[in-house]
Amino acid sequence: MCDIEPKRQLLAKSEAELEQATTELAAVELLVGELNAKLAILMEQYDSALKTKNDAVAEAEKYSTKMSLATRLTNALGAEGERWAKSIITQDELLGFVCGDVLLAAAFVS
């Protein structure tokens, strides 16, 4: 009896500590489950925001490329506009000589 009773008391004390530890473990596991659920929601929001950002960046790059091409075209056509303006002035000057050139050609033919 002297040998068994202290062991029973130690067993009861150990079982009480085990029950307390099990209760604490359940509370911690519940907290971990709640935190994992919050983490899943936050990760979903992060992924959504990241997708929106990537879509916006891709669209900005697309419009930047279009703007670059439009600028190049405008600059190229601007240079052609100067050439065309000079060509029109030259043609206007030559148009003044058409009557004389026609009379000269008609005189030569006759």
Backbone torsions as a table, in degrees:
resi	resn	phi	psi	omega
1	MET	NA	-41.2	179.9
2	CYS	-66.0	-29.5	-178.1
3	ASP	-84.5	-35.2	-174.0
4	ILE	-84.7	-38.7	-175.2
5	GLU	-60.5	-44.8	177.3
6	PRO	-63.0	-32.3	179.2
7	LYS	-70.9	-35.8	177.0
8	ARG	-66.3	-42.2	178.3
9	GLN	-63.8	-40.6	176.9
10	LEU	-64.1	-40.0	177.5
11	LEU	-63.2	-45.3	179.9
12	ALA	-63.0	-42.6	178.4
13	LYS	-63.4	-42.5	179.2
14	SER	-65.6	-38.8	178.2
15	GLU	-66.5	-37.9	177.2
16	ALA	-64.9	-42.5	177.3
17	GLU	-64.1	-38.7	178.1
18	LEU	-63.9	-43.2	-179.8
19	GLU	-64.7	-41.3	177.8
20	GLN	-64.5	-43.9	179.0
21	ALA	-64.0	-38.1	178.4
22	THR	-65.3	-40.7	177.9
23	THR	-63.8	-44.9	178.1
24	GLU	-63.6	-39.7	178.5
25	LEU	-62.9	-42.2	179.4
26	ALA	-63.4	-40.8	178.8
27	ALA	-64.7	-42.0	179.3
28	VAL	-66.4	-41.5	178.1
29	GLU	-64.1	-37.4	176.8
30	LEU	-64.4	-43.7	177.7
31	LEU	-62.6	-42.1	178.4
32	VAL	-63.3	-39.7	177.9
33	GLY	-63.2	-42.9	177.8
34	GLU	-64.1	-42.9	179.4
35	LEU	-65.1	-38.0	176.9
36	ASN	-64.9	-37.9	177.6
37	ALA	-65.1	-43.8	177.5
38	LYS	-63.4	-39.9	178.9
39	LEU	-62.7	-40.6	179.1
40	ALA	-62.6	-41.9	178.7
41	ILE	-64.2	-45.1	-179.9
42	LEU	-65.3	-38.2	177.5
43	MET	-65.0	-38.0	177.6
44	GLU	-64.5	-43.3	177.7
45	GLN	-64.6	-40.0	178.8
46	TYR	-63.5	-45.3	179.7
47	ASP	-62.4	-40.2	178.7
48	SER	-64.5	-44.7	179.0
49	ALA	-64.9	-39.2	178.8
50	LEU	-65.2	-40.5	177.7
51	LYS	-64.2	-42.6	178.4
52	THR	-61.6	-42.6	178.9
53	LYS	-63.2	-45.5	-179.7
54	ASN	-63.7	-39.0	177.0
55	ASP	-63.5	-41.8	179.5
56	ALA	-65.7	-40.0	178.7
57	VAL	-65.3	-42.4	179.2
58	ALA	-64.1	-41.1	179.1
59	GLU	-66.7	-39.7	178.0
60	ALA	-63.3	-40.8	178.0
61	GLU	-64.7	-39.7	179.5
62	LYS	-62.6	-46.7	-179.7
63	TYR	-70.1	-31.0	176.4
64	SER	-64.9	-41.6	177.4
65	THR	-63.7	-43.7	178.4
66	LYS	-62.1	-41.0	-179.4
67	MET	-65.5	-39.8	178.3
68	SER	-62.8	-44.6	179.0
69	LEU	-65.1	-40.2	179.5
70	ALA	-65.6	-38.0	178.0
71	THR	-65.2	-43.4	178.2
72	ARG	-61.8	-42.4	179.4
73	LEU	-64.9	-43.0	179.5
74	THR	-62.4	-43.5	178.6
75	ASN	-64.0	-40.4	179.4
76	ALA	-65.5	-43.9	179.8
77	LEU	-70.8	-28.5	176.5
78	GLY	-64.0	-41.2	177.4
79	ALA	-65.8	-38.2	177.4
80	GLU	-66.9	-34.3	179.0
81	GLY	-61.8	-41.0	177.0
82	GLU	-63.7	-42.6	179.6
83	ARG	-64.9	-41.0	179.6
84	TRP	-66.6	-36.8	178.4
85	ALA	-63.7	-43.2	177.8
86	LYS	-65.1	-38.5	179.7
87	SER	-65.0	-38.5	178.9
88	ILE	-65.2	-41.6	178.2
89	ILE	-62.4	-43.4	179.1
90	THR	-63.6	-42.7	179.4
91	GLN	-65.1	-37.9	177.2
92	ASP	-62.8	-40.9	178.5
93	GLU	-65.0	-41.3	-179.8
94	LEU	-69.9	-29.0	-179.7
95	LEU	-64.9	-29.6	177.3
96	GLY	-67.1	-24.0	-178.7
97	PHE	-94.3	-2.5	-175.1
98	VAL	-63.4	-44.1	-178.7
99	CYS	-61.0	-44.6	179.1
100	GLY	-65.8	-39.3	178.8
101	ASP	-65.1	-37.7	178.9
102	VAL	-67.9	-42.0	178.2
103	LEU	-64.6	-41.1	178.6
104	LEU	-63.7	-43.3	179.3
105	ALA	-65.7	-40.4	179.5
106	ALA	-65.8	-38.7	178.4
107	ALA	-66.8	-38.6	180.0
108	PHE	-66.4	-40.6	-178.1
109	VAL	-69.0	-38.2	-178.0
110	SER	-77.9	NA	NA
